[in-house]
Amino acid sequence: MCKTTLFIKSMRLTFLLLVLNSYQTIATEFTDVVENVTPAVVAIGLYTPIENSGNQVLGTGFVVADGKHAVTNYHVVSKILDPQIVQHYVVITGKGRNIQAFKATVLEIDPLHDLALLEFNGSLPSATLAVNTMLKPGTDVAFTGFPIGAAIGIYPATHRGMISAITPDAIPAQNANQLTSAMLNRLNKPEMVYQLDATAYPGNSGSPVYSVEKGEVVGVINKVFVSQGKESALSAPSGISYAIPVKHVNALLRKRNL
C-alpha cells in the first residue's frame, strides 16, 4: 500500500474521530444544561383534602426571580377555588415519591397570553430568563415538564426540537362554520407565538422552553395542536406545539417589580 493511500486513510480516521468527539461534547453539554434547568421546573397542583389526600397535578411551571415565585399558564390555575372548604394551589418539587409541596397564591394573571404568576411559601432555584428578542425559525430548543403528571406522577421529562415558525396565536378552522368571534378577533389582532416541532402532552402546559446552549428560558408551552380530537392527544399526537415568547413573562414580572 502506497504512502499516499495510508495518509488519506489516516486523515479520514482522524476526521471521523474529531466528528465523534464533537458529537459527544455537544451531547454532554446538553445533558448538563438539562441538569441545570430541571431544579427550577415544578409541577403545579391543587390541594383539596376533603376530596383527595394528595395533590391533583394540573400542569407545569418554573421558578423565577427570587426563588419564591413561579410562572405557569393561566388556564392551569384559572379554576375559582371554593371558599367553603380547604383548597389551594401548590407548587410541587422533587421526583417520584420524594416530593415537597408549597402552598401557592396566584398574584398576577395575563389571560391574553395565557400566563400566571404565583407566589409560594418556599425557596427554590430560579430559571434564567432570556431577553425579549424573538428567536428565528430553525433555532434548537428544549422543554422540561411533567407530561401526563396526573397519571404517572412527578417525573420531569425533557423534549428537544426546534422553532419551526413564528405564527399567529390562532389555530385555523377547517371551514368558516367553525370560526368563533374570539377566533376572528385573534386573527384580526394576532399575537405572535412560537410553533415547535416537538410534541408536548397534557401536563406540559406551563413548561419552560429554553435554549439548548445556555438553558435560558425563551418561552412557555401553552397548547398543542390536536388534529383528531382531545382523545387522540396521547394516541396520535400531531407533533406540533405552541409556546408564548418570554417577553410576556418579563412583562408579567415587571408588574410586581421582580
N, C-alpha and C positions, 0 to 999 in steps of 0.2 A: 504494500500500500504506500503510495507516494506521500511526501511530507505535506503537500497541498491539501490532499484529502483528509489527512489526520488533523490538520489545522482547522479545516472547515467543520469537521465533526466536533472538535474541541470547542469551537466558537458556538456551535449550536447548543451543545450541552451547557455551556456557561450561560447562554441567553435563557435557556429553559429554567435553570436553577434560579436565575435572577427573577424571572417571572413568578415562579412558585414562591420564592421568598417574599416577593411584593404582595402576592395574594394573601399569604399567611399573615403578613404585617397588617394589612388592611382589615382582615377578619379579626385579628387580635384587638386592634384599635376599636373596632365597632363593639365588640363584647365589653370592652372597658367603658365605652360610652353608655351602653345599656345598664351596666352595673352601677354607674354613677347616677343615672337618671331615675332608676327604679325606686330608690328610697323616698323620692318625692311624690310618687304615684300612690294614690289612695283610693279605696272604694268609698262610695257614698251610699249610705243606707238609711233605713227608717227603723226606729226602735219603738215598738208598741207592745209592752209587756203583757197587757191584757189579752192580746191576740196571739203573740208569739214570744217564746222565751229568748229567742235570738234576734239578730238584726236582719231585716229584709234588705238585701243588696239591690240598689236601684240603678247604679251606674258607676262611673269612674270620675275621678277628679285629680288635681295635682296641687301640691302645696306651693304657695308663693310668698313673696315679701318677707315678713319677719318670722316665718315658720309657723304662724298661728292662724293663717288664712288659707283657704283653698278655693280653686275655681272649678266649676263644672258646668254642665248645660242647665239652662233654666228649666227645660222640660223634665229634668231629673228631680228637681226639688220644687215643682210647681204645685204639688198637692197641698191643699189647705188642711192644716193639721187640726185635729179635733180638740178643742179646748176643754172638753168634758172628761178627757182621760189623759193619762200619762203618755205622751207621744212626742218624739223629737227626732230630728235628723242626726246622723252620726257620721263622723269621718273615721274610717277603719284602715289601720295599717298592719302590716305583717303578712304572713303566708300560712295557708293551711289552718291548723288549729291554734297556731302561735300568733294570735292577733290581739290587737288592742283597739278599743273604740272610744272616741272622744265625742262628747255632746257638741253639736254644732248648731249655729243660728245663721239664717240667711240675712246678710247685711245689705246687699245690693243685687238688683236684677236688671238684665238687659234683654227683654223678650224679643226685640227686633233681631238681635244677633244670637239669641239662644244661649245666653251666658248668665251665670250667677256667681256671686262672691259669698263665701261662707267664712265665719269665724268659729274656731273650735277651742276647747279648753285643754290644749296640749301644745307641744312644740316639736316640729319635725323638720328634716332637711328640706330646703326650698329648691324648686326648679329655677333655672336661669332662663329668663325671657329674652328673646331676640328683639332687635329693633323693629320699627314699623314697616320697613321696606318689604314690599311683596316679592316673593321668590319667583323665579322663572320656571315655566314648564320644563321638565327634564331633571329638576333638582331631586336628588335622593333624600328621602325622609324615612322616619320610622315612627311608630306609636306604640305605647305600652299601656295596657289597661287590664280590665277583668271581664273578658268576653264570657257571656253565659254565667256570670258570677253567682246569680241566684240559684243555679243548678249544681255547679261543680265546686263552688266555694271560692275562697280568696287565694287565687294563684295567678300572679301577674304574667301576662303573655305579651310578647313583642312581635309586631308585624312590620315588615320592611317593604317599601315600594318607592314610588316617585310621584311628584306632582305632574299629573298628565294634562291639566288645563286649569285656567282661571276662568270661572264660569258664573253666570248669574245664579243667585240662590233661589231658583225656581225650577223644579223638575217638570219638563214639558208634558202636557197631557197627550194621550193618544188621539183624541179628537176634541173638537170645540165644545161638545156637550159636557166634557169633564172639567172645563175651566170654571173656577170659582172666582168670586170677586177678590178674595185675598190673593189668589194666584195672579190675577190680572194686575193688581196693584204692585206686586213684586216684579212682574215683567216690565211695568211702566217705569218703576224706580228700582232697578235691580241692585242688590248688594252682591259684590263680587266675592266669591269664596274659592277655596282650592278643591279641585277634583283630583282624587287619588286613585291609583291603580292597585291599591291594596285593599283587602277585604276586612271590614270591621263587622262585628257581630253584636247582637243585643248584649248590653253590658259595657260596650266600648264607648257609649255616649259620655263625653267629657274627657276622654283620653287625650293626653298631650301629644301633639305631633311635633317631632323635633329633628334637628339636623343630625345626620349620621356622623358628621365630622366633629362637631363641637357639643352636641347634646342640648343646644339652645332650643327652647320651645318656640315654634313658628306658627302653631295653630292648635285648634281644639276640634276633635272629631265631634260632629253633631248629627249626622244621619248617614244612612246607607240607601243607595238606590235599589229598590226591590222590584223586580220585573214580573214576578209571578204571585204576588200577594204576600202578606206578612208571614203566612205559614211556611213559605219557602225560604225565609231568610237564612235558615241553617242548612236545609237540604239542597238548595240550589241558589247560593249567593251570586249576585251579579258581578262581584269583584270591583264595584265602583263605590267609593266612599267620598264624603264631603267633609271639609274642615273649615272652621271660622278662622280667619287670619288673626295673628297675635295682636295686631294693633288695637283690636276691640277689647282684648284683655287688658292691655296697658291703659286704655281709656277708662275701663271699669275700676282699675286700681287707683287711678288718679282721683276718682270721686271720693275716696277715703284717704287720700294723701299717702298712699302706700307705694 
